[in-house]
Amino acid sequence: FGVPNKIVADNASKFSSREVISFCYEYGITLAHASDYYPQGNGQAESSNKNLVTIIRKLVDENQRMWH
């Protein structure tokens, strides 16, 4: 897959650190920040999260005995 072209992160201070900014610059990564308290502003991540929840639910439902 390689190095991403863009990273969308929340506004946590760890994503604004000098180290992260330097890393992104060094590898040519654009660092974008999603809006606080507005998950719809980051639709791609929300869509991915929805897909992950669906997959996990299906796995748990199909393997009930493994979870009890």
Legacy VTK file of the C-alpha trace (Angstrom):
# vtk DataFile Version 3.0
C-alpha trace
ASCII
DATASET POLYDATA
POINTS 68 float
0.000 0.000 0.000
2.854 2.402 0.680
2.848 5.834 2.250
-0.505 7.649 2.302
-0.941 10.922 0.415
-3.179 12.388 3.084
-3.993 11.772 6.738
-7.213 13.127 8.241
-6.989 13.344 12.015
-8.913 14.932 14.829
-7.566 18.045 16.503
-5.804 16.190 19.308
-2.508 17.805 20.246
-0.582 14.649 19.328
-1.475 15.248 15.670
-0.187 18.813 15.833
3.161 17.961 17.383
6.397 19.023 15.767
7.314 15.350 15.251
4.122 14.494 13.369
4.290 17.628 11.227
7.950 16.938 10.426
7.194 13.301 9.577
4.366 14.289 7.235
6.527 16.909 5.545
9.400 14.453 5.109
7.175 11.861 3.436
5.050 14.299 1.428
1.892 13.592 3.415
-0.838 16.213 3.648
-2.158 16.438 7.210
-5.776 17.599 7.448
-7.872 18.030 10.570
-11.527 17.054 10.890
-14.031 19.334 12.590
-14.471 18.901 16.336
-17.772 17.430 17.529
-19.009 17.064 13.950
-18.405 13.495 12.744
-20.268 14.182 9.498
-17.362 16.446 8.562
-15.214 13.350 8.276
-17.563 11.205 6.211
-14.923 8.826 4.886
-13.801 7.798 8.375
-17.387 7.506 9.574
-18.222 5.302 6.592
-15.209 3.089 7.316
-16.201 2.852 10.978
-19.717 1.813 9.976
-18.313 -0.928 7.731
-16.033 -2.175 10.519
-18.934 -2.351 12.973
-20.963 -4.353 10.431
-18.095 -6.804 9.879
-17.435 -7.249 13.605
-21.143 -7.777 14.325
-21.326 -10.447 11.633
-18.248 -12.234 12.990
-19.583 -12.180 16.541
-23.038 -13.371 15.461
-21.545 -16.260 13.484
-19.234 -17.317 16.320
-21.336 -16.841 19.452
-19.674 -19.726 21.303
-16.261 -18.089 21.028
-17.511 -15.008 22.910
-19.117 -16.702 25.930
LINES 1 69
68 0 1 2 3 4 5 6 7 8 9 10 11 12 13 14 15 16 17 18 19 20 21 22 23 24 25 26 27 28 29 30 31 32 33 34 35 36 37 38 39 40 41 42 43 44 45 46 47 48 49 50 51 52 53 54 55 56 57 58 59 60 61 62 63 64 65 66 67
